[in-house]
Amino acid sequence: MNELAGKTISHYKIIEELGRGGMGIVYKAHDMKLDRTVALKFLPHDLTANDAEKARFLQEARAAATLNHPHVCTIYRIDEYEGQQFIEMEFVDGVTLRHRVPLEKTEEALKYAIQIGEALQEAHAKGIVHRDIKCENIMVSAKGQIKVMDFGLAKLKGSMKLTRSSSTVGTLAYMAPEQIQGGEVDARSDIFSFGVVLFEMFTGHMPFRGEHDAAMMYSIVNEEPESIAKLRADIPADLERIVHRALEKDPADRYQHADDMASELRRLQKHSSRVVRPETFNRSGARVAAPEDKPRARKKLWLGAAGLFALAIAVIVTVVLMRSGNPSTSVSQGSRKMLAVLPFENLGTPDQEYFADGITEEITSKLSGLSGLGVIARSSAMQYKKSTKPIKQIGEELGVSYILQGTVRWENAGGSVHVRVTPQLVNVSDGTQIWSQPSDAVMASAFTLQSDIASRVASAMDLTLLQ
């Protein structure tokens, strides 16, 4: 279809071909009605007569058109020209991630990685699995913004399987083991592909290699990826842990949700951006804290306390929910209990907001990986921060049966700072409170908070901690 360059189709003036792949040819065009630059994707001519390919093309458009996210390429409309269907989509002025790897700056790579994770979470939350995440399908705009492209291989949950059972869909080097072996493909398969992309972004190498397809398939299914640290010495250990967890062979061992992975990448980004100040010492050789060190240390201490609070709350909520139904060692996706963790309300000063946000993020992260429990992404729940909507309405909008909400209250007493976290687990159907257990801590004893909370958890669950 090279002859389309320079032609006018409907109200589109074709400018140039941008690229082509197995599912289509993409042109840059000018929308003369709305006076804007767009991208038009046409199904290749030799596939036009294939009804299955036509159906897959339409499935791509319908699936992607439901996505409205700053890091997902926007679909405007579907049209047809001389019997060939095409999609009008957002034109991204930039280059594919393929042209940028490896990224020399860790901060830049982390920024891109977080945006990719957020895009995947948005798609997965709508039941869309991309199935072809790779550097060629990720654009970096001129402003440094990520746009995940090409949902041509997306599979909408519940839709008819259009691919023959004997065929493999996707790009081999990025495929998850279960995808290669013809098993069930879900959001965790995208997470594996995302892990491959991350490995490549930081090192410029692929985690699995082979001189031919069979060798590549064997490597993905059977071999462990090479250590990132061997390829790049300045990579933080936490990043290597994140990437290797995403590349686990067994889907159950990977991140269960893209939001969990993005959350860990955000934490790593915050840690990497911290400024290390030179230390000063007094005459006796003891370290003297700079004036600004004390509030920073206090904040770090309380963030640690937030994590411990979150662990306790997550464990108890899990036990309560599991006891509220028939326990099962194997729970299907459709029968999972669905829960939303709403942003905890900070009843203190604005500069203490970070603690409430930390509690919310930690609880969401810890609950998300549990089998049998579905947790709405933090990004979706954040819209209800300070919301006055009734619990039942929020539950219906998010499609959950349970909501966990809470408050964080502060008090200065006897020269010490006290904090009380009061979580409340609510049944959406009737608005009843299933469980609530306030937890208190004192700033001075935050380092011993772990054992205190462990004891309270054990008591609440009628369990005895192993020594």
N, C-alpha and C positions, 0 to 999 in steps of 0.2 A: 504493500500500500504506500510505497514511497511517493507515488504519483499524487498523493493528497497534498503534499507540501505546496503552498501557494494557492490552493483552491479554497472556495467558499462552500461550506456544507451547512445548510439551514442558515442560522444566523452566526455561524462560527467561521472566522477567517483562519485557516490553517497556516501556521508560521513555520514550524520545523518539527522533525521527528526528534523525540527526546530519548527514546529507548524502546527495547522490545524484549519480551521474554516468552516463556511457554504459554502464558495465558493472554497475551495481547501486545499490541503496539501502542505506544503513548506519544501523542503529539502535543506540542505547545500551540495554543490557539487564542484568538481574540474573540470574546463574546461581544458582538456588536450591539446587542440589545442592552446589556448592562454595562458596557464599556469597561470590561475587566479582562485580565489574562487568566486563562484556565488551562487545564490539561484534559485532553480527550483520550480515552483508552478504548481501542477497537479490538474486537476479537479477530485473530488472524483469519485470513480468507479461507485457508484450507481446513479450518475447524468450523466454519459457518454451518455446514450441512449436518454437523453432529449434534443431535438433540441433547445429548447428555452434557456436552460442553456448553451449549447455549444455556442449559439449566444451571450449570455451575456458575457461569458468568452472571446470570441474574441473581443467583444466591449471593455472590460476592457483593453486588451492588446493594441488595436489600439489607444484608448484614451490616455492611460498612456504613450505610446511610443512617442506621440507628445510633451511630456513635457521634457524640458531640463533645470533643475533648481537644484542648490546645495542642496535644502531642499526637493526634491522629489526623491523617489527611482527610479533609472534609469532602463528602460526596454531595454534589448538588442535584443531579438528575440523571435519568436513563433515557436514551433516545435511540433512534434507528436511522441508518442511511443505506439505501439500496440493499435492504435485507440484512444489513449488518448492524447489530446493536453496539452502542458505545456508552461509556459513562463520562459525564462531565464532572470533573473533580477540581479541588483546589490546586492551583499551581504553586509549587514550592521553589522559590529562587534559592538554589543552593546546590550541594553535591551529596552523593550518597556517602554513608559512613565508610564504605569501601575505600574512598579516596582520602580518608582521614586517618585510618589505622596504620601503624600503632600511634596512639595519642601520647605525646611526651609528658604532658602535664597531668598528674594524678587528679588534681582538682577539676580539670575540664572533663576528664573521662568519667569521674564520679557524677558530675552534673548531667552529662548525657545519659549515663546508666540509670539514674533516678527517673529521668523523664521517660525513658523506654519502659521502665517498670510501671510507672503511673499509667501509661498508655495501655499496657497489657492488662492492668487491673481493671481499667474501664471496660475493655472488651470482654474480659472474663466475667465481669459482673452482669453483663447482658447476655451471657451464654455463648459468646463467640470465641472460638479457638482459632488462632491465626494459622497455625500449622506450617508456616514457611518463614519464620523469623530468621533473618540473616542480614549481613551488612548491606547488601544490595537493596533491601526493602526498608531501609531506615535512612531518611534524609536528614541532613543538617542544613538548616537555612542560613542565609547570609547573616542573620542576627544571632546565630548560635542556638537556635531552637530545634529540638528533635521533632520529626514527623514520621510516624510509623505508617508505611505505605502498603498497598497491595494485599487486600484481603481476598484475593482471588482463590485462595485455598482454604478460606475460613469455613468452618463447619458449625452451623447453627444447631445448638442442642435441640433434639426432637425433630429436626428436619430429615428428609429422606436422604440416605447415603447415596451420593451420586457417583462415587468412585468405585470401580470394580474392586472386589475383595483381594484380587491378586496384584493390584497395582500399589505402588508406594507414591505418596504425594509429598512434595517438599524437596528441599535440596539436601542431598545425602550427608555432607559434612556437618550439617547442623541438626540432623535428625536425632530424636531420642531413641533409646534402644527399643522401647515398645512400638514405636512408629516403624522402625526397620523390620521388626518381627511380625508386623501385621496385627498388633494388639490394639486395645482401646486407646484412643488418643484424647487427652483432655488438657485442661489448663496447665497441668504439670509438665506436659510435653513441650509447651511453649517456654516454660521456665528452664527446661534443659537447653533448648535452643538459645535462650537468652544468656545462659551460662557460657555457651560456646562463643557468643558475640562478645561477652565481657572478657573472656580469655584472650580473644583476638585483639580487642581494643587496647589492652594493656601490654601485650607482648608482641603483637604482629604475627603470631604463630597460631596454628590450630591445635586444640588439645588432643585430638585424635587424628592419626595420619595413616595413609595407605597409598601405594602406588597405583592401585586400581580399585574399583568399586567393592569387590569382595574383601580386599584387605582393609579398606576403610570401614566396612560394616563389621568386620571381626573386631577391629580396634574399638569402635564405639560400644559394642556389646560386651567385650571381655576385658579390655585393658583400662588401667587407671590413667588419668591425664597426667602429663608431666607437671612437675612443681613449677608454679609461676615464679617463685623466688629464684630458681635456677636461671630463669630467662631474664629476670629483671630484679635487681637487688633492692631497689627502693620501694618495692610494693609492700604495703602494710600487711602484717600477718592476718589481720581480720578480713582483709579483702580476699586473700587466698582461701580462707575458711568459707566465705560467702560463695565464691565461685565454685569451689569443690562440692559444697552442699547442693548447689543448683545442678551439678553434673553427676549426681548419684545415679547409679544404674536403676535402682528400684524407685519408682515414682513416690512410694510411701516415705522414702528417706529424704526426698527433696523438700524444698519449701512447698507448702500446700497452696499458697496464695501469693500472687505477685506482689501484693501489698506488703506482706511480711518481708520479702526480699528488699523491696524499695525502702522499707522502714529501717532495715539494718544498714543499707547504703547511706541513708540520710544521717544516721548516727555516726557512721564512719566519716562522712563529709564534715560534720560539725567538729569531730575530733581532729581531723586533718587540718582544719582551718584555724585551730587555736594557736595563739602566739606564745612562744616560750620566752619568758623574760629572764634576764640574767639575775642570778642569785646574789644576795649580799649577806655578809656575815658580821657578827659582832666580835669584840676582842677575844671572847672565849672560844670563838670558832663556831658558834651556833648560828643557824640560818635566821635571818631577819626577814619577815614577810613584808613585802611592799604594801602600801596602804590599800591598793585595789585587790591584793591577793586574798584578803579575808572574806569579802563577799563572794569572790569566785570560789573559794574553798567551801564556804557555807553552801553555796548553790550546788556544788558537786556532791557534797555530803547528802543534801536533801534529795538530789536526783537518785542517789543510791538508795535512800529510804523509799522513794517512790517505786523503784523497781521491786523492793521487798514487799511493800504493801500490795503491789499489783500481783505478785506471785501468790500471795495468800488469798487474795480475792478470787483470782482465776481458778485456783484449786477448789475452793469452796463452791463457787458457782458451778463448776463442772460436776462436782458430786451431787449438788442439789438438782441440777437438770437431769443427770443420768438416773437419779432415784425417782424422778417424776414420771418416768416412762419405763418401758420394758428394756432392760439392758441387753445389749447384743454385742458380740465380739466383731461382727461384721455388719455395718450399717450402710445401706445404699445411699447414694446422693439424694434421691428423692425423699427418703425417710429421715434425713438428718433434722435435728432440732435447729431452728434458725434463731440467731441471737444478734442483737445490735447493741454495741457499747456506745452510749451517748456521751458527749464531752462532759466530764465531771465539772461541776460548778465551783468556782473559786469564790469563797466568801471572805477572802482576805483582801489585801491591797493588790493593785494591778501588777506590781513587780513580783508577786508570788504566783502569778498565773502559770508560770512555767511548770510548777509542781503539779497542778491539776492536769495540765496537758500531758506531762510525763506519765502520770497515773493512767490516764486514758489510753495513751499509746502502748504502754507496757501491757495492760490487761488485754487489749485487742490483739496484740502480737502473741501473747502466751495462749490465748484461747483459740486463735485461728488455726493452729497446727494440730488440734485434737481431732481424732477420728470420731465421727458420729455427731459432730457439732459444727454447724455452718455459721460463720461470723461475718457480718456485713463489713465491707472495707471501711477503714477509718476515714478515707476521703469522702465516702458517701454519708457517713454518720455525722461528719463535721458540720454539715449544713444546718444541723439542728442545734448548734451551740447557741444558747440563750433563747431558744425557740419557746414560744408559749403554746404551741400546738398540743392537743391532748395526746396522751400516750397511745391510745387506740388508733388515732389518725396516723401518727408517726409509724406505728407498727405495720399498718396497712400499706402505707407508702413504701416502706422498706421491704415488705413481704416477710416479716418475722413474727414469731410467736412469743418471743421473750425480749425484754429490754432491760439492760443493766444501766442504771444511772447512779449518780452520787454527788456528794458535796465534800468540799475540803474546807475546814474551819481552822482558824489560827487564833492563838491566845498567848500573851506574854504574862507569865506568872512566876514570881520569885526569881526573876532574873533569867529565866529559861523560856525558850520558845517551844510551845506545844502545838501539835497539829492533830486534828481528828479527821479521819476519812470515813465517811458513812456511805457505803454502797447499798443500793436497793435493787433487788431483782424482781421484775414485775411481769405478770402474765398479761399479755396484750388483750386476750379475748374478754376478760372480765375486770381487768384493772387491779387485780388483787396483788398484794406484796407477798412473794413467795419466801424471800429471805432478806435479812438485813443484819449486819453485825459491824458496829463501829470499831475502828482500830485507832489507837492513840500512840503517839511517840513524842519523845522529848529530844530536842536538838542535842543535848549533852550525851544522850544514850543511843544515838542513831547507829553507832558502830555495833552495838549489841542487839539491835532491833531484829536481826535475822532469827536468833534463837527464840526471842519473845514471840514473834509472829508464828514461827514453826509450832510452838506450844499451843497457841490459840487455834491454829489450823487443826492440829491433832485432836484437840478437845472437841472442836466443832464437828469433826468427822468420826469421832469415837474410835480413833486409831491410836496405836502406840508407835512412836518414832523408833526406827531401828538405830541402835547405838553403833 
